[in-house]
Amino acid sequence: VQATTLAAADTSPPVISAIGAGQITATGATINWQTNEPADEQVEYGTSPCPCPMQTPPGTVRTSHSVALSGLMSSTQYHY
């Protein structure tokens, strides 16, 4: 007889750090951040403070994240 134990499910959210925007152009920007454990990447953004009406599709699971936003309006403040 063999016994196998299962690891407990990770129920704690990842810790997000080093959040920033870069490569800013008239119609786009790249949002970068780090997580302390592998997590998928998704950015919510819009012209009103969050909850933001727009979001990117979920991306790759990793700890170093970078998501490019495009189609932004020139001279407009965005929240993410």
Backbone atoms as SQL, in Angstrom:
CREATE TABLE atoms (id INTEGER PRIMARY KEY, chain TEXT, resi INTEGER, resn TEXT, atom TEXT, x REAL, y REAL, z REAL);
INSERT INTO atoms VALUES
  (1, 'A', 1, 'VAL', 'N', 0.857, -1.177, 0.000),
  (2, 'A', 1, 'VAL', 'CA', 0.000, 0.000, 0.000),
  (3, 'A', 1, 'VAL', 'C', 0.894, 1.228, 0.000),
  (4, 'A', 2, 'GLN', 'N', 0.556, 2.173, -0.872),
  (5, 'A', 2, 'GLN', 'CA', 1.290, 3.431, -0.909),
  (6, 'A', 2, 'GLN', 'C', 0.367, 4.547, -0.464),
  (7, 'A', 3, 'ALA', 'N', 0.928, 5.513, 0.225),
  (8, 'A', 3, 'ALA', 'CA', 0.162, 6.688, 0.639),
  (9, 'A', 3, 'ALA', 'C', 0.809, 7.918, 0.012),
  (10, 'A', 4, 'THR', 'N', -0.008, 8.788, -0.507),
  (11, 'A', 4, 'THR', 'CA', 0.488, 10.030, -1.099),
  (12, 'A', 4, 'THR', 'C', -0.198, 11.193, -0.418),
  (13, 'A', 5, 'THR', 'N', 0.589, 12.176, -0.050),
  (14, 'A', 5, 'THR', 'CA', -0.001, 13.374, 0.554),
  (15, 'A', 5, 'THR', 'C', -0.073, 14.467, -0.500),
  (16, 'A', 6, 'LEU', 'N', -1.071, 15.283, -0.384),
  (17, 'A', 6, 'LEU', 'CA', -1.246, 16.398, -1.301),
  (18, 'A', 6, 'LEU', 'C', -0.852, 17.692, -0.604),
  (19, 'A', 7, 'ALA', 'N', -0.210, 18.573, -1.341),
  (20, 'A', 7, 'ALA', 'CA', 0.143, 19.873, -0.784),
  (21, 'A', 7, 'ALA', 'C', -1.121, 20.710, -0.633),
  (22, 'A', 8, 'ALA', 'N', -1.136, 21.524, 0.396),
  (23, 'A', 8, 'ALA', 'CA', -2.275, 22.416, 0.609),
  (24, 'A', 8, 'ALA', 'C', -2.322, 23.456, -0.508),
  (25, 'A', 9, 'ALA', 'N', -3.508, 23.809, -0.922),
  (26, 'A', 9, 'ALA', 'CA', -3.675, 24.813, -1.976),
  (27, 'A', 9, 'ALA', 'C', -3.195, 26.172, -1.476),
  (28, 'A', 10, 'ASP', 'N', -2.534, 26.902, -2.347),
  (29, 'A', 10, 'ASP', 'CA', -2.064, 28.256, -2.020),
  (30, 'A', 10, 'ASP', 'C', -3.250, 29.196, -2.147),
  (31, 'A', 11, 'THR', 'N', -3.728, 29.701, -1.038),
  (32, 'A', 11, 'THR', 'CA', -4.893, 30.588, -1.057),
  (33, 'A', 11, 'THR', 'C', -4.533, 32.052, -0.819),
  (34, 'A', 12, 'SER', 'N', -3.272, 32.337, -0.560),
  (35, 'A', 12, 'SER', 'CA', -2.876, 33.727, -0.329),
  (36, 'A', 12, 'SER', 'C', -2.496, 34.383, -1.656),
  (37, 'A', 13, 'PRO', 'N', -2.944, 35.621, -1.861),
  (38, 'A', 13, 'PRO', 'CA', -2.612, 36.306, -3.110),
  (39, 'A', 13, 'PRO', 'C', -1.130, 36.663, -3.145),
  (40, 'A', 14, 'PRO', 'N', -0.561, 36.814, -4.331),
  (41, 'A', 14, 'PRO', 'CA', 0.846, 37.224, -4.411),
  (42, 'A', 14, 'PRO', 'C', 1.018, 38.667, -3.932),
  (43, 'A', 15, 'VAL', 'N', 2.196, 38.950, -3.440),
  (44, 'A', 15, 'VAL', 'CA', 2.530, 40.311, -3.029),
  (45, 'A', 15, 'VAL', 'C', 3.075, 41.038, -4.255),
  (46, 'A', 16, 'ILE', 'N', 2.491, 42.191, -4.576),
  (47, 'A', 16, 'ILE', 'CA', 2.880, 42.972, -5.747),
  (48, 'A', 16, 'ILE', 'C', 3.808, 44.097, -5.312),
  (49, 'A', 17, 'SER', 'N', 4.897, 44.302, -6.071),
  (50, 'A', 17, 'SER', 'CA', 5.849, 45.372, -5.744),
  (51, 'A', 17, 'SER', 'C', 6.433, 45.949, -7.027),
  (52, 'A', 18, 'ALA', 'N', 7.194, 47.011, -6.878),
  (53, 'A', 18, 'ALA', 'CA', 7.920, 47.659, -7.985),
  (54, 'A', 18, 'ALA', 'C', 7.011, 47.993, -9.161),
  (55, 'A', 19, 'ILE', 'N', 5.838, 48.563, -8.861),
  (56, 'A', 19, 'ILE', 'CA', 4.874, 48.907, -9.912),
  (57, 'A', 19, 'ILE', 'C', 5.296, 50.216, -10.573),
  (58, 'A', 20, 'GLY', 'N', 5.251, 50.239, -11.897),
  (59, 'A', 20, 'GLY', 'CA', 5.600, 51.470, -12.599),
  (60, 'A', 20, 'GLY', 'C', 5.172, 51.438, -14.049),
  (61, 'A', 21, 'ALA', 'N', 5.134, 52.625, -14.643),
  (62, 'A', 21, 'ALA', 'CA', 4.809, 52.764, -16.063),
  (63, 'A', 21, 'ALA', 'C', 6.048, 53.237, -16.795),
  (64, 'A', 22, 'GLY', 'N', 6.245, 52.743, -18.000),
  (65, 'A', 22, 'GLY', 'CA', 7.390, 53.136, -18.805),
  (66, 'A', 22, 'GLY', 'C', 7.038, 53.099, -20.279),
  (67, 'A', 23, 'GLN', 'N', 7.984, 53.422, -21.099),
  (68, 'A', 23, 'GLN', 'CA', 7.803, 53.439, -22.546),
  (69, 'A', 23, 'GLN', 'C', 6.512, 54.168, -22.916),
  (70, 'A', 24, 'ILE', 'N', 6.315, 55.329, -22.308),
  (71, 'A', 24, 'ILE', 'CA', 5.092, 56.105, -22.513),
  (72, 'A', 24, 'ILE', 'C', 5.184, 56.874, -23.826),
  (73, 'A', 25, 'THR', 'N', 4.155, 56.705, -24.656),
  (74, 'A', 25, 'THR', 'CA', 4.053, 57.415, -25.936),
  (75, 'A', 25, 'THR', 'C', 2.714, 58.151, -25.951),
  (76, 'A', 26, 'ALA', 'N', 2.392, 58.789, -27.064),
  (77, 'A', 26, 'ALA', 'CA', 1.121, 59.503, -27.176),
  (78, 'A', 26, 'ALA', 'C', -0.077, 58.565, -27.085),
  (79, 'A', 27, 'THR', 'N', 0.092, 57.293, -27.455),
  (80, 'A', 27, 'THR', 'CA', -1.051, 56.371, -27.474),
  (81, 'A', 27, 'THR', 'C', -0.804, 55.047, -26.750),
  (82, 'A', 28, 'GLY', 'N', 0.257, 54.956, -25.963),
  (83, 'A', 28, 'GLY', 'CA', 0.530, 53.697, -25.282),
  (84, 'A', 28, 'GLY', 'C', 1.467, 53.848, -24.105),
  (85, 'A', 29, 'ALA', 'N', 1.589, 52.786, -23.347),
  (86, 'A', 29, 'ALA', 'CA', 2.497, 52.726, -22.201),
  (87, 'A', 29, 'ALA', 'C', 2.691, 51.259, -21.838),
  (88, 'A', 30, 'THR', 'N', 3.759, 50.978, -21.117),
  (89, 'A', 30, 'THR', 'CA', 4.007, 49.634, -20.612),
  (90, 'A', 30, 'THR', 'C', 3.958, 49.680, -19.095),
  (91, 'A', 31, 'ILE', 'N', 3.178, 48.791, -18.494),
  (92, 'A', 31, 'ILE', 'CA', 3.060, 48.691, -17.040),
  (93, 'A', 31, 'ILE', 'C', 3.917, 47.504, -16.589),
  (94, 'A', 32, 'ASN', 'N', 4.787, 47.754, -15.611),
  (95, 'A', 32, 'ASN', 'CA', 5.712, 46.729, -15.100),
  (96, 'A', 32, 'ASN', 'C', 5.490, 46.543, -13.600),
  (97, 'A', 33, 'TRP', 'N', 5.678, 45.314, -13.122),
  (98, 'A', 33, 'TRP', 'CA', 5.635, 45.038, -11.692),
  (99, 'A', 33, 'TRP', 'C', 6.235, 43.673, -11.408),
  (100, 'A', 34, 'GLN', 'N', 6.453, 43.404, -10.128),
  (101, 'A', 34, 'GLN', 'CA', 7.011, 42.135, -9.654),
  (102, 'A', 34, 'GLN', 'C', 6.017, 41.485, -8.700),
  (103, 'A', 35, 'THR', 'N', 6.046, 40.148, -8.621),
  (104, 'A', 35, 'THR', 'CA', 5.291, 39.425, -7.606),
  (105, 'A', 35, 'THR', 'C', 6.239, 38.467, -6.894),
  (106, 'A', 36, 'ASN', 'N', 5.927, 38.158, -5.654),
  (107, 'A', 36, 'ASN', 'CA', 6.799, 37.298, -4.861),
  (108, 'A', 36, 'ASN', 'C', 6.637, 35.814, -5.176),
  (109, 'A', 37, 'GLU', 'N', 5.677, 35.469, -6.008),
  (110, 'A', 37, 'GLU', 'CA', 5.467, 34.099, -6.447),
  (111, 'A', 37, 'GLU', 'C', 4.889, 34.153, -7.861),
  (112, 'A', 38, 'PRO', 'N', 4.998, 33.085, -8.634),
  (113, 'A', 38, 'PRO', 'CA', 4.449, 33.108, -9.982),
  (114, 'A', 38, 'PRO', 'C', 2.948, 33.443, -9.972),
  (115, 'A', 39, 'ALA', 'N', 2.563, 34.354, -10.851),
  (116, 'A', 39, 'ALA', 'CA', 1.163, 34.781, -10.965),
  (117, 'A', 39, 'ALA', 'C', 0.910, 35.197, -12.403),
  (118, 'A', 40, 'ASP', 'N', -0.358, 35.123, -12.832),
  (119, 'A', 40, 'ASP', 'CA', -0.644, 35.604, -14.185),
  (120, 'A', 40, 'ASP', 'C', -0.689, 37.121, -14.160),
  (121, 'A', 41, 'GLU', 'N', -0.551, 37.703, -15.333),
  (122, 'A', 41, 'GLU', 'CA', -0.483, 39.163, -15.409),
  (123, 'A', 41, 'GLU', 'C', -1.703, 39.716, -16.114),
  (124, 'A', 42, 'GLN', 'N', -2.285, 40.743, -15.498),
  (125, 'A', 42, 'GLN', 'CA', -3.438, 41.416, -16.070),
  (126, 'A', 42, 'GLN', 'C', -3.459, 42.827, -15.498),
  (127, 'A', 43, 'VAL', 'N', -3.777, 43.804, -16.336),
  (128, 'A', 43, 'VAL', 'CA', -3.822, 45.198, -15.907),
  (129, 'A', 43, 'VAL', 'C', -5.222, 45.734, -16.143),
  (130, 'A', 44, 'GLU', 'N', -5.797, 46.333, -15.107),
  (131, 'A', 44, 'GLU', 'CA', -7.047, 47.061, -15.249),
  (132, 'A', 44, 'GLU', 'C', -6.676, 48.532, -15.379),
  (133, 'A', 45, 'TYR', 'N', -7.299, 49.232, -16.318),
  (134, 'A', 45, 'TYR', 'CA', -6.948, 50.637, -16.528),
  (135, 'A', 45, 'TYR', 'C', -8.128, 51.403, -17.105),
  (136, 'A', 46, 'GLY', 'N', -8.092, 52.712, -16.963),
  (137, 'A', 46, 'GLY', 'CA', -9.141, 53.562, -17.498),
  (138, 'A', 46, 'GLY', 'C', -8.891, 55.008, -17.120),
  (139, 'A', 47, 'THR', 'N', -9.782, 55.877, -17.543),
  (140, 'A', 47, 'THR', 'CA', -9.621, 57.304, -17.270),
  (141, 'A', 47, 'THR', 'C', -10.219, 57.703, -15.932),
  (142, 'A', 48, 'SER', 'N', -10.936, 56.800, -15.265),
  (143, 'A', 48, 'SER', 'CA', -11.484, 57.045, -13.928),
  (144, 'A', 48, 'SER', 'C', -10.720, 56.193, -12.928),
  (145, 'A', 49, 'PRO', 'N', -10.655, 56.646, -11.662),
  (146, 'A', 49, 'PRO', 'CA', -10.003, 55.789, -10.663),
  (147, 'A', 49, 'PRO', 'C', -10.664, 54.416, -10.621),
  (148, 'A', 50, 'CYS', 'N', -9.875, 53.419, -10.328),
  (149, 'A', 50, 'CYS', 'CA', -10.363, 52.039, -10.340),
  (150, 'A', 50, 'CYS', 'C', -11.431, 51.833, -9.276),
  (151, 'A', 51, 'PRO', 'N', -12.425, 50.940, -9.490),
  (152, 'A', 51, 'PRO', 'CA', -12.333, 49.881, -10.475),
  (153, 'A', 51, 'PRO', 'C', -12.393, 50.428, -11.896),
  (154, 'A', 52, 'CYS', 'N', -11.416, 50.046, -12.658),
  (155, 'A', 52, 'CYS', 'CA', -11.244, 50.572, -14.011),
  (156, 'A', 52, 'CYS', 'C', -12.066, 49.756, -15.004),
  (157, 'A', 53, 'PRO', 'N', -12.606, 50.417, -16.016),
  (158, 'A', 53, 'PRO', 'CA', -13.492, 49.734, -16.948),
  (159, 'A', 53, 'PRO', 'C', -12.801, 48.847, -17.982),
  (160, 'A', 54, 'MET', 'N', -11.508, 49.022, -18.218),
  (161, 'A', 54, 'MET', 'CA', -10.818, 48.242, -19.240),
  (162, 'A', 54, 'MET', 'C', -9.798, 47.321, -18.591),
  (163, 'A', 55, 'GLN', 'N', -9.539, 46.189, -19.218),
  (164, 'A', 55, 'GLN', 'CA', -8.500, 45.299, -18.715),
  (165, 'A', 55, 'GLN', 'C', -7.870, 44.527, -19.863),
  (166, 'A', 56, 'THR', 'N', -6.626, 44.159, -19.656),
  (167, 'A', 56, 'THR', 'CA', -5.920, 43.348, -20.634),
  (168, 'A', 56, 'THR', 'C', -6.292, 41.888, -20.394),
  (169, 'A', 57, 'PRO', 'N', -6.155, 41.030, -21.395),
  (170, 'A', 57, 'PRO', 'CA', -6.420, 39.605, -21.157),
  (171, 'A', 57, 'PRO', 'C', -5.363, 39.028, -20.219),
  (172, 'A', 58, 'PRO', 'N', -5.702, 37.985, -19.455),
  (173, 'A', 58, 'PRO', 'CA', -4.692, 37.375, -18.584),
  (174, 'A', 58, 'PRO', 'C', -3.487, 36.922, -19.403),
  (175, 'A', 59, 'GLY', 'N', -2.313, 37.105, -18.835),
  (176, 'A', 59, 'GLY', 'CA', -1.088, 36.763, -19.550),
  (177, 'A', 59, 'GLY', 'C', -0.364, 35.588, -18.924),
  (178, 'A', 60, 'THR', 'N', 0.896, 35.505, -19.207),
  (179, 'A', 60, 'THR', 'CA', 1.761, 34.422, -18.782),
  (180, 'A', 60, 'THR', 'C', 1.970, 34.426, -17.268),
  (181, 'A', 61, 'VAL', 'N', 2.108, 33.247, -16.691),
  (182, 'A', 61, 'VAL', 'CA', 2.395, 33.109, -15.258),
  (183, 'A', 61, 'VAL', 'C', 3.893, 33.291, -15.068),
  (184, 'A', 62, 'ARG', 'N', 4.270, 34.270, -14.237),
  (185, 'A', 62, 'ARG', 'CA', 5.679, 34.574, -13.967),
  (186, 'A', 62, 'ARG', 'C', 5.779, 35.484, -12.746),
  (187, 'A', 63, 'THR', 'N', 6.996, 35.887, -12.373),
  (188, 'A', 63, 'THR', 'CA', 7.187, 36.795, -11.238),
  (189, 'A', 63, 'THR', 'C', 7.593, 38.205, -11.673),
  (190, 'A', 64, 'SER', 'N', 8.073, 38.361, -12.888),
  (191, 'A', 64, 'SER', 'CA', 8.440, 39.666, -13.445),
  (192, 'A', 64, 'SER', 'C', 7.459, 39.962, -14.572),
  (193, 'A', 65, 'HIS', 'N', 6.640, 41.004, -14.399),
  (194, 'A', 65, 'HIS', 'CA', 5.525, 41.253, -15.301),
  (195, 'A', 65, 'HIS', 'C', 5.711, 42.540, -16.102),
  (196, 'A', 66, 'SER', 'N', 5.243, 42.519, -17.336),
  (197, 'A', 66, 'SER', 'CA', 5.295, 43.679, -18.220),
  (198, 'A', 66, 'SER', 'C', 4.154, 43.552, -19.225),
  (199, 'A', 67, 'VAL', 'N', 3.230, 44.524, -19.191),
  (200, 'A', 67, 'VAL', 'CA', 2.075, 44.495, -20.085),
  (201, 'A', 67, 'VAL', 'C', 2.017, 45.808, -20.851),
  (202, 'A', 68, 'ALA', 'N', 1.950, 45.715, -22.175),
  (203, 'A', 68, 'ALA', 'CA', 1.872, 46.899, -23.030),
  (204, 'A', 68, 'ALA', 'C', 0.411, 47.288, -23.236),
  (205, 'A', 69, 'LEU', 'N', 0.109, 48.565, -23.022),
  (206, 'A', 69, 'LEU', 'CA', -1.215, 49.108, -23.301),
  (207, 'A', 69, 'LEU', 'C', -1.121, 49.911, -24.581),
  (208, 'A', 70, 'SER', 'N', -2.113, 49.784, -25.439),
  (209, 'A', 70, 'SER', 'CA', -2.121, 50.536, -26.690),
  (210, 'A', 70, 'SER', 'C', -3.511, 51.120, -26.913),
  (211, 'A', 71, 'GLY', 'N', -3.617, 52.006, -27.880),
  (212, 'A', 71, 'GLY', 'CA', -4.905, 52.617, -28.175),
  (213, 'A', 71, 'GLY', 'C', -5.340, 53.645, -27.163),
  (214, 'A', 72, 'LEU', 'N', -4.399, 54.177, -26.382),
  (215, 'A', 72, 'LEU', 'CA', -4.733, 55.205, -25.391),
  (216, 'A', 72, 'LEU', 'C', -4.916, 56.547, -26.096),
  (217, 'A', 73, 'MET', 'N', -5.669, 57.437, -25.454),
  (218, 'A', 73, 'MET', 'CA', -5.889, 58.765, -26.025),
  (219, 'A', 73, 'MET', 'C', -4.756, 59.698, -25.596),
  (220, 'A', 74, 'SER', 'N', -4.261, 60.467, -26.523),
  (221, 'A', 74, 'SER', 'CA', -3.187, 61.408, -26.267),
  (222, 'A', 74, 'SER', 'C', -3.612, 62.464, -25.240),
  (223, 'A', 75, 'SER', 'N', -2.670, 62.904, -24.423),
  (224, 'A', 75, 'SER', 'CA', -2.891, 63.960, -23.412),
  (225, 'A', 75, 'SER', 'C', -4.026, 63.633, -22.441),
  (226, 'A', 76, 'THR', 'N', -4.171, 62.359, -22.105),
  (227, 'A', 76, 'THR', 'CA', -5.234, 61.908, -21.201),
  (228, 'A', 76, 'THR', 'C', -4.601, 61.165, -20.027),
  (229, 'A', 77, 'GLN', 'N', -5.077, 61.458, -18.820),
  (230, 'A', 77, 'GLN', 'CA', -4.575, 60.761, -17.629),
  (231, 'A', 77, 'GLN', 'C', -5.299, 59.422, -17.474),
  (232, 'A', 78, 'TYR', 'N', -4.515, 58.364, -17.269),
  (233, 'A', 78, 'TYR', 'CA', -5.069, 57.025, -17.061),
  (234, 'A', 78, 'TYR', 'C', -4.698, 56.538, -15.662),
  (235, 'A', 79, 'HIS', 'N', -5.574, 55.743, -15.087),
  (236, 'A', 79, 'HIS', 'CA', -5.333, 55.076, -13.800),
  (237, 'A', 79, 'HIS', 'C', -5.185, 53.589, -14.077),
  (238, 'A', 80, 'TYR', 'N', -4.300, 52.945, -13.319),
  (239, 'A', 80, 'TYR', 'CA', -4.115, 51.498, -13.483),
  (240, 'A', 80, 'TYR', 'C', -3.897, 50.855, -12.154);
